[in-house]
Amino acid sequence: MKQRNKNLITYIVPTVFGQICFFLFTIIDGIFVGRGVGETALGAVNLCLPFVMVVNAFYMLITIGSVSVAAIRLGRHDDGGADDAFMHAFGFMLILGSVLTVVSVPFPGAVAKLLGATETYYGYVSDYLFWYSIFIIPASLNTLFQAFCRTDGSPMLVMAATVVSSLMNIFLDWLFVFPLKMGVAGAAAATGISQAIAFLIVLSHFILKKGELRFRKCRFQMALIGKIILRGLPEAVSQFAMPVATISMNYVLLARVGEIGENAYSVIGYVASFSLAIFMGVSEGIQPMVGHTYGEKNEKDLKFYFYSSLIINLIGSLLVYAALLIVGAPVCRLFGVTGDTLAFTLRVMPKYSLGFVIMALNTIISMYLYSTKRTKEALTLNILRGIVFTSAVILLMPVIFGNDAIWYAFVVYETLSLILAIMLVWISERKGIVFH
């Protein structure tokens, strides 16, 4: 029992702390953009988020898929097989990052129009997307190598990399937005440079051979690529929940509420990013242990890590919600929000934020399913949660119940997803966990 509790602390605490620091990439951009450029620029950055989230979904497809394969193989003491997963993921991510860069860097204006940027937002959105896209390759490799570094037994190094890069991001945001007057382009460039620094730090783990995983030549295996995609697909689909929600919300808000609703939602989006950082930190922190215990066929420890992470996320989500009720106004003012926008945001934020509590549980259940080779169940959950429930609820609720109901959409579609998630776990385990 003591070792299991030690593992919880060793993996979850630095991962959550690192995720919160990574969240600072987003919130600090928002603070500097809101104060240094204005509320309209803040709304423009929010319009960019669906593109950023879609790109991150592709990162997670490779990262989660390959790390899940490697963790199970390490649990079986198959170090060579884990190396194969690591090297295939490295090559796959490098190719993906290159393709995304070539596709996105030359056409930021076209992407801005696809995101629904009006004349008010178009220039800001185009600038942000261009500079964000330049750093796609180091950002993608940073995501992958942090996950493998954590799985390979160095969560503290990942935390250190995130802290250092977050501090660098603060300095560069100030430098680019204020003295150099680069506006939203400066905020995007600051984030990209900081992520490149984080990548170099975690890369040292593998260069210095601190763990079990190694850079080495390996024979290309199409079957392994297919396995990585299959295992990563549920989480990639899950990552689409946020861009689908954001695009749907942006559409409804601009059509039915106006710019005050869009600007308020941009602030709420930053708060949501902070909450997701905590919940994903617990999920990503515990995932290597879930994979290892599944590979060892240790059902007792597997259940311990699953239920412990559910409890941790539930308590964390309740604390986040309580904190928002107390310090909501100071949080909004950090972004330079004042007057009518501030009053509107404070009115709708508690309604929207109820969804954090349910989302925290869904995040853990999704991780549990894909980490134990229940790909079909995880994919079913995340397709319905991330695409069907999300878009349907957001688009229909204001039509049926009035414009103000849009702010309750988050808790409604997450609740529907939780009911489905519980059913999928119960059905798949009614005869016990199946180890493959």
Salt bridges, closest charged atoms under 4 A:
ASP83 OD2 - ARG216 NE 3.49
ASP84 OD1 - ARG216 NH2 2.61
ASP152 OD2 - HIS205 NE2 2.79
GLU284 OE1 - ARG150 NH1 3.73
ASP301 OD1 - ARG4 NH1 2.87
ASP404 OD1 - ARG347 NH1 3.02
ASP404 OD2 - LYS351 NZ 2.60
GLU414 OE1 - ARG385 NE 3.22
GLU429 OE1 - LYS303 NZ 2.30
GLU429 OE2 - ARG374 NH1 2.83
